[in-house]
Every structure is written in C-alpha cells, then in structure tokens.
Amino acid sequence: MDFVVGLPRTTNKFDSVWVIVDRLTKSAHFLPINITYSLEKLTELYIREIVRLHGVPSSIISDRDLRFTFKFWGSLHQALGTKLRLSSTYHPQTDGQSERTIQSLEDLLRACVLEDSGSWDQYLPLIEFTYNNNFHYSICMTPYETLYGRKCRTPLCWFETGENLILGPKLVQQITKKIKIIQEKLRTTQSRQKSYADKRR
C-alpha cells in the first residue's frame, strides 16, 4: 500500500491516489483521496473499500509514510489482527509490487489526461478495471480470474449479449473506447517496464 501524490486537483478536490495491491492475486484498488485526509477518514475509506470487499488482511507491506507509522494506524491493525510490515527506509523495493503498480498507474493517468483533458479521477475506475483484467505473467492469468475464479465479463462483451440496447449504445461505445485506449497504454507501459528490467539483468 502506498500513495501517488502531487496530482492535479480535480473538481472533486482529489489530488492523490491510495494504491492497495493484494500480494496473492495481484488485484489492485486505486482510491482517489485528498492528501489532507485525516487518519480517521483514511480508516473509514479502508474499511468501506477494502475490508468490506475482501475481509481483513493477515499482513500489509507499506512504506514508512507517517500515516502508516502513526500509533492509531498500528493500534487499528493490532485490533484487527493484521501484521503491519513497513519497508526498509533505504530499501523501498521491499514493496516492489506496489511500486510497479504505481508506475503503471502513473503512466495510464498521464496518458488519459493527455488524451482527454478531463479530470483524472473520472478515469480511475476504468483504469482499475483494466488493470485487474490484464494478464499478469507472474500468476499466468488476470488478477480478476485469480480473485473470482472466472473470467470477467467486460464492457467489450456488451455488444454480444445485447446489453448495449439496455444501457444505451452511446454509453457503451464511450466506455468501450476508453477501455481500449487504457488497454493499449497498459501494454505500452508493460513493454517499457519489461525492457527496463531486462537491461538490469
């Protein structure tokens, strides 16, 4: 778990993204936040968006952000029975999975904002959806398949089932177009990350 900060403030007053990645399934949640959120507000968001959907994790790896080292956060996880593991100060690669996910997220956000000058928070749900339905070589399937045990029905399938008539063809076409753009940007990002990793080997 980590934060992407310093983003342009949206009309909804968001300026950061809280990135939470499941180490087993590789599924990710991208939660738009304001960097000034109190610890209590972050806790409320965590329970509403993570615990509600997945239960209480057995352990969490996080960087040494003051919000995560704060006594209240530690007390909360102790009460929930979660081990809070902080990455080493001089070895942030301890949470490499989050770092790679954040790199992909930043590239996708940048591409979406350049493609369409709208607020980045409007793209976040589709970016998360696309990320979680993208093949990961380390688990040989998508995070969605790992989490739910089946392939996801995506908006790209709506035309096959006739749901475009229910939802409206224009809306389906807009969502489908955005998802295809995000998928292409994600493939480009992964290719660049792979070539960078290959150079370091």
N, C-alpha and C positions, 0 to 999 in steps of 0.2 A: 504494500500500500504506500502510495506516495502522492504528491501534488504536482500538477502542472500549473505554474503561476505566471503572472505577467501578461496574461492575455488581454486583448482589448475588451473594455467593459461593454456588456451587451445591454439592450433595452430592459432586460430583466435584472440588471445590476450584477450579473455574474462576471467574474474576472479570473477564475481558476477552475481546474477540473481535479476532482479527487479520483484517483485511479486505484481500483481494488481488483487484484488478479488472484484467482484460485490456482494454487500451485499444481494441484492434481489435474483438473480438467482444462486448465489454461483459459477458462472463461473470464471475461473482464467486465467490470462495471465502470462507466465513466459518468461521474456525478458532477453536474455543474454547481459551483459554490461561489461565494464571495470570500475572499481571503480573510475578511474581518469576522467571519462566523465564530461564535464562541464555541468552546469545547462542548457545552451542553447542546448547542444546535447541531454540531457535527455528530454527537452521540445519537441524537434523535434521528438524524438522516441515516446513520449507520444501521440503526435498528429497523427503520422503516424500509430501507432499500436492500440491505444485505441479510440481516438476521431473519427478517420476515420471509425472504425467499429461500434462504439456504441453511438456516439454523445458525448456531453459534460455532465458529471455527475452533479447532483444537489449538491452533497456533497462528500467529501473524508475524510476518517479517516486515519491518518498516525501517525507514531511515530515521535519523535522530532529530527529526523535526520537533520543535518544542511542544507542539500539540500532543505528540505521541509519547514524549518523555514526562509529561505533566503527571503529577500524582493522581489526579482524578481519573485519567485515562487508564493508568495502571490499576487503580482500585476497581474500576468498572470491569476490566478483563479478568482480574483476580476473582471477582464475584461471579462472573460468567464461566469461569474455569478455562479461560483461554491463556496460553502462554504467549507473552509479548516478547518477541525477539527483535532486537534492534541491530541494524547493520553496523559494522565497524566504522568508526569515524574516517579512517584512512583507507577503507576498502568498501566503497559503496557497491561494488559488483556483487556483494553478498545477496542483494536483491536484484540480480541481473534480469530476472524475468520481468519485473515491473519496469526496469529501465528500458528494455527492448520494446515493451508495450507502449511506454510513454513516447519513445522515438517514433513509432508508427502513428500514434495518435497525433503528435505534433505535426508530422508530415501531412496527414489526412486533413487536419484542421486548416493548415496553411493552404492546401490545395482547394478545399471547399470555399474558404474565404476569398481566394483569388478568383475562383470560378464564378462565384456568385457573392456579391458584396453584402449579403445578409448577415445577421448575427450568427456567430459560430455555434451558439447553444441550440439553434434550431436543427443543426446537422448532427448533434451529438447522439441522439437516439439511433439514427440511421448508421452512423459510424460504429457505434457499439454493436448493433445488429449485424453489420457486415463483418466486423472483426470476429465476432463469435461464430459466424458461419463461414469462415475462411479456413482452409485446410492448414493444419499445423504438422510439420514433419515429425516433431518430437513425439506426438501422440498418434500419428498416422490417421487422423480424422479431424473434424472440426470440434471446437470446444462445445458447441451445441450438442453434437452427437454424443460426446463423452458425458455430458451432463444429463441428457434426457434419454439416451439410448436409441435415438432415431434421428433421421434427417429432418431438418426443419422445412416446413412449407414456407417458401419465401414469396414476397410480392411478385417475383418473376414468374410464379406459377399461377397467379390470379387469372390470367387470360385463359388458361387451360380449363379451369373449373367454373368459369362464368362469373366469378366474383367481381369482375370489373363492371358488370351491369349493376350490381348491388351498390358498390362503393362509388361508382361514377368513373367512366373511362378517363376523364381528365386527371383526377386524383391519382388513379393507378398509374397512368403514364408518367406523371411527375415523380412519384415515388420510385418507380422502376428506373427512370432516367438517373435520378440521384444515386440510387444504389449501384447502378452500372458504373457511374463515374467514380464512386468511392472504391468499388472493387478494383478498378483499373489503377487507381492511385495506390491502393494497398499492395498490389502486385509489384508496382514500380518500387515502392518502399522496401518490400521484402527482398527484391533482387539487389538493391543497393546495399542492404544490410548483409546479405549473403556474400557479396563480393568484398565488402569490408572485412568480414570475418575470415574469408579465405586468404586475404592478404596477410592477416595476423598469424596464420598457422604456419 
